[in-house]
Amino acid sequence: MTSTFERVTARVDAAPVDAAAAAPVPAPDAAPDAPAPTPGSPSLRGRLGAATAAVTVALARARGRVAPVVGVVSAFGWGVLVLVAAAWWAGLALRWQEAAVVAVVGTVALLAAVAFVLGRLRYTVTLDLAARRVVVGDRAVGRLLVRNDSPRPMLPAVMELQVGKGMASFPVPRLRPGGEHEELFAVPTQRRAVIPLGPVRSVRSDPLGLLRRELVWTEPEELFVHPRTLPLSGSSTGYLHDLEGRVTPDISDSDVSFHALRDYVPGDDRRHIHWKSTARTGQLMVRQFEETRRSRLAVILSTRVEDYAHPDEFELAVSVCGSLGLQAIREDGGLTVLVQQGRVRGDHRTRMLDDLTRLELAPARTTLADVARVAAATVTDASVVAVVVGSTVTPTDLRAAAVRLPVDARLVALRCSAGSGVSRGRVADMQVLTLGELGDLPNALRRMHD
């Protein structure tokens, strides 16, 4: 083990001095000699800064070279190393025979441990998942393949795979050149989550655990366990399927829902001139239309921990939100999903489910009314606004959200209360539907039309 040190040197070249000039000559205007650098002078501070920087660089380089060696020693190994050093000192300095024996045994154990971790490993490790996205409760199966790319046999090793917060270990037997070893594993998917998988590390250590050498072979990956969703029919969601969309009181000069005739004004599109009425009245008449609006669903999903009595209620709320969103995407309708943290992507089913999978309950200052205010400002064309909350949200909270939502949108609150039956109520202009499980969602939505 070597260390690199950098040395900063300064060289001052002295000019030759004439002997005659060296004799003392009175010079009334001669300048006094420059004072020596003081500890606080800029020149001295600059030299000290340069020297400090050089030492820092040298130590960083030395640390980078020493770290791989030092990192191999386990915590138990460091303890044994300190014990061996103390035993050598006691045995040699104090002539303590028992300490000398301990020192010899410990030294032999450390040297023997080195033999277990030396050697270059040449593996090709492949981590393969049958599916990177599954639904809660589905089986998630993976495969770990280890291949020996060395021209010589490889001694047994252990591969460790991080699965979420846990660690899975797979023993790899002795592999001949070109030999392969395959391990199949299953990942628990009982709850919605984004489960990090990997990286895969090879671990070599001695039987006593003094030294431990790890090498990383793969990059970490993610397994998405999507929430359960339920397919919904168009009739149960209450969406409009007509090609014209939903008629609004707003008047438009170009649409498909005829409203009335009016006099022609310069700048009107001549294609909208009603020629029969023009011929009958002798005056140019133009068709006027009622503006129609395509169905657009806006879903507000609360992620405040205070809005739910139990984490299972939040899981139900996420499933309800996902079911509504998937139905809107299947019908090619517009979809916007808002939460306290921002917006969930609603342009594609996979991206929406991925974002819903990452959501977690958290304390938040942003209330339901605050999110409703954002929805009213950003989703002005929403025809239906669904507010998905837990059982602890009060009618006052729902009323505060309802008064901030678009006045021309249909408002519905889906209150998730585990174990409750389906019920219907009303707060201001908002219908409130209570459901206790995901299977109640179609029935609850149909009650909107009763």
C-alpha positions, 0 to 999 in steps of 0.5 A: 500500500502506497501513498502519494504526497505532493510537495510545494516548493518555492525557488528564489533566484538571486541576481549577481551583485557588483562589488562596488555596488555592494559598498555602502553609499549614502542614499537619502531617497532609498526606500526601507527594506520590505517588512517580513510577512506577518501571520495575518498577511495575504501572502502567508495566508495564500501559502498556507492555503496552497499547502492545505489544499495539497495535503487535502488532495493527497489524503483524499487520494490515499483514502480512495486507495485504502478504502477498498482494503479497509472496507473488507474488514468487518466490524468483528474483524476490526475488534479482533485486529485491535485485540491482536495488536494489544496482545502483541504489545502485552506479549512483547513489552510485558513478557506476558506469555498468554497474550503472546499466544493470543496474538499468534492465534489471532494473526494466523486467523487474520492471515487465513481469512485473507485467503478466502476473499482473495481472487478475481471473480468473473461472473455474468449475473442476470436479474430477470422479473417475469413482470415488472408490474403486478396487482396486489395479491398477484404472484411476482416471480423472478430469476437470478442467473449466475454464469462463470465467465472465467477459464478456471473453476470458481469457488462457492460464493453467496449472492445477496439480493435486496428485496425492499427493506429485506435481504435474500441470500442465494448460495452459489456452488462451485462453477466450472468454466462456462457453468451456470446456476439459476435461482427462482424467487417470489416477491410478496405482493400483499400490499400496494408498493414500489419494491426496490429489487437489487442490486445483486451483490456477491459476498465472499467471507471467511468462516469466522466473519473477519473479512467480507468482500462484496461486489455489485453485479447489477443495477437496482430495479423496481417492482410496481405492485399496483392497487386493485381496480374494478372495471366499471360500465359506462352506465355505472360511472354516469359519464356521457357517451354521445359524440356531441358531448354535454350541452352547456348554456354557452353560445358558440358560432361553431358546434353541432348543437343548433341553437338559433339564427341571428343576423350576419355580421362582418367576419362571420364564417360564410359556411354558417349562413342559413340560405333558406332563411336568408332567401325568405327574409332578404337578409343574411342569417347565420346559424348559432350553436350551443357550446358542447363540452366533452366529458372530462373527469377530475378526481381529487384524492386526499392523501392526508393522514388525518382524513383516514381512520385506518390505512386500509381506508386509504388503500380502498380510496386509491383503488376507487381512484384507480377504477374511476381513472381507468374507466375514463381512459378506456372511454377516451375521456379527459382525466385529471387526478389531483392530490395534496402533493400535486398531480397524478399523470392521467394520460395513460393507464400504466403511468397513472397506476404507477403514480398511484402506487407511489402515493403514501399517507402523510401529514399535510397542511394542504387541506381538501379545500385547498386542493379543490381550489387548485382543481377549479383553477386548473381543470376548468373544463371538468364535467364531473368532479369526484372527491375521494376521501376517508371516513374522518372527513366531516361534512364541513370539510366537504362543503368547504371543498364543494363551494370552491369547485366549478359550479357547472360540474357534477360533484360527487364525494366517495367516502371510504369507510372500511366495513360500512354499507353503501349509503347516499347523502348530500352536502351542498351541491355534492352527492356523498356516497359511502362504501365499505369495499371496492365491490360496492363501487358500481352499486354506489355509482348507480345510486347517483341516478336514483 
